Structures are given as structure tokens and as C-alpha cells.
Amino acid sequence: MPVLPVGLADIAAATEHAGFETRVVNLMGQEDPGPALKAAISEFSPDVIGISLRNIDDQDMESPRFLLAPVKHIIQACRQLSHAPIVLGGAGYSIFPKAALDYLGADMGIRGEGEAAFVEVLRRLSEKRGISDIPGVYQPGKKKYREREYVRRLSALPLPEPGRHLPIPEAISREALWVPFQTRRGCPMNCSYCSTGAIEGRLIRKLDIHRAIEALRRYTRAGFRQFFFVDNTFNLPPTYAEALCDAIISEGLEIVWRSIIYPWKLTDRLVSKMARSGCGEVSLGFESGDRDILRRFNKRFTPEDVRQAAGLFKKYHIRQMGFLLLGGPGETRETVMESLRFAESLGLDSMKLTVGIRIYPETALADTAVKESVISPDDDLLYPKFYVRPELKDWLYETAVQWAETHPRWFFKSP
């Protein structure tokens, strides 16, 4: 699925709304970003250059690709073309604000939501005032930073315009394009391995339903019909999810959409409304079929909840892609086989198997990895490190390959 930089679009809209002139350059999918950079910088002559980092690596344990090396080359190219200060941001940067800034050598970075912080940085720089007290701003060599602040009222933020703030590369066909759309930020689930808390915080903040519909209308008027709700948990809180589906139905928005589901507190009423409002597929990240492993992942749901969820989506003809994370703390051959047999019994449309879990800072998994000497206490984890039970590793790969080969639409990338 081609990914569009929705975070960058949000920042561009906020920056323009504050009275600054902006130009958005999407470098994704370009083997040689040099010509696009040169053209944009020479034509626009920016006073500040912002770079959004979505991913740090590809989460492949056996042969991980470190994705910041090409970003470093982009920053060096920007330095040669302009004297403008360079500001980092984005989901990937927010997980590693100090380590990524040190590695990339930018002038500053913004951790977390950037709509308010980036605009304030621009104001201060234009007035030649200091920026060190702006919440969430990191600078090289500094040891103390003001804690980031979250936008409580998402509806107060300007909506990005399709095309201007979110440019669509010509190489992407409309048929393949799923427009990323976010109605909620933050996640309180606190799964043991998850980086969402470091990116968006743990408090769910919701976009007013009428604002969400207004934004969707802008895209449909521009000819877009396929949307990916990138909310971490589309179905939480359930009352909001139902209200959003009701509004899509009542407004007559003829859209098709997919979402990420947390298999807990799902009801027939909600799933039926999802289907009626255009939901065609969900990502069902249950990660394990073993009760004890789910507890170790700090999941609120049980295998019975997952089975109920799968049955509801099947009832309303919504496609499901399941996910298993194998090899985590407490995993044994028995729990792995239980998870595989459980996933098989669900009869989902597709399954993705992952062996080993990427370790992120500020997570319970990182604490476990330190206690078990998998990583050192001072490891900033910018370069990817993974947790996998060492006595299971080789067997896990062989087993995952075998199950993927013998089950249609099961996926595992073998080393």
C-alpha cells in the first residue's frame, strides 16, 4: 500500500494557517531525491526546512534496513543548497528525539505533535528569539528539554487540503491509493512493545464528528474514495466509532475504508454500522493465541474476544488480516503452536507472521530486555535491536516458513 505523509500535511496546513508560506515536497518513492530537492529549494528559497521521518528501520530482525542513512544524505544535500536551519519531526523521530538528532546532525527536532511547536519555532526564528523553552523542541548539546504538550482539541487544528498539503505522486494510481485519515490520537492500551505512547501519548483525543465528515467531504470532492483510518484503535471508544459510522451513512459518503481493530468490546451493532458505512477490511492485531503471552503483552483481550471479533467481521463480510508476534517474553514451543493453531482456526482472509519484536525505548519490553541482558541500559535503540527467545530462534524461523508455505495467504519474510 503506497503511504502518504499525512503528518507532514497536517504541519503544512497549520503552518500556512498561521500566515507562513509553505511548499511540500514528497520524496517517498524517489530513488534519487537530488533533482526534486534542488528544484524546490532553488525555486522556493526557504527560511526553514522541515523534514518528517516516518520510520527508522523496516523491523526485519534478520536483515534490518536502517532508514536514517539516506535521510542523512538528504540533510547534507539541503546544507549544500541552503543555509536554512533544518527541523526534524514525525512519528519515527519522536521515538528517538535525541539519538536521531545527534545522528542526523540537524539544527533541532520536535518531539510529538508539531502543529503548535513548529509554528512557534518559525515565529521565534523570524523574530530572532530563542527557542529552547518551546515544549517538545530538542537542540544539539542540550541536556534538558521542556516536556512536549498535546493538542487537546483536535478540531481546533486546520484541515489539510488534498493536493496542496498532501501531494499525490504521479506514479501512484488512484486504484492503489488509500488516503490515510486520522480521527483520534493517543492510545491508553500500553501494550508492552508498542511505541505509540512515545509518539502520540496515552490519552485518546478525538476529532469532532462534524469536522471529520467535513474533511472526508473535501477528499471525496477531489475524487478520492478509498480511506485508511490510521487511528491506533478504530473501535475505541465504541461510542465515538459508532457515531462516526452513523455520520458517514447519514451524509451519504460513498467511500470504502479499512481500519485497525483492537479485538475488545466489539459489538454486533458497531460492526454492522462499520459495514454499512463502507468498511471493507480490518487489521486484526491479536499477536498471540495464548492467554499467558497476551497477559505479558499487556493485552486487555482474551482469545475468546478475538474469536468473537473474527466471527462478527465474517458475518458482515469484512475482510480480515491477522497478525502474530512470535518469540516474545515467556514464549515456548507450546505457546507458539497454540498461537498458530488458534490463528488457523479463525479462518481469516490473510495472516502475517513476525518472528522477533523490535525493542523501542520507554516500553515494558525494553525493561525486560535490559533485565535479561538482551540490551544494555544505556542503549538508545536507534539502531534496531530485537527480542526473541534465543533457544527458539532457529526453530521459529523454520516453523514460520513451513506454516506460510502450507497456508494460502499467510505471509512470512524468511531470511
PyMOL commands that set and color helices and strands:
alter all, ss='L'
color gray80, all
select helices_A, chain A and resi 6-17+34-44+68-81+91-95+97-104+115-126+154-156+196-200+209-221+238-250+268-276+291-296+303-315+333-346+364-371+393-406
alter helices_A, ss='H'
color red, helices_A
select strands_A, chain A and resi 49-52+86-89+108-110+137-138+179-181+184-185+205-206+226-229+256-261+279-287+319-326+350-355+357-358+386-387+410-411
alter strands_A, ss='S'
color yellow, strands_A
deselect
rebuild
show_as cartoon
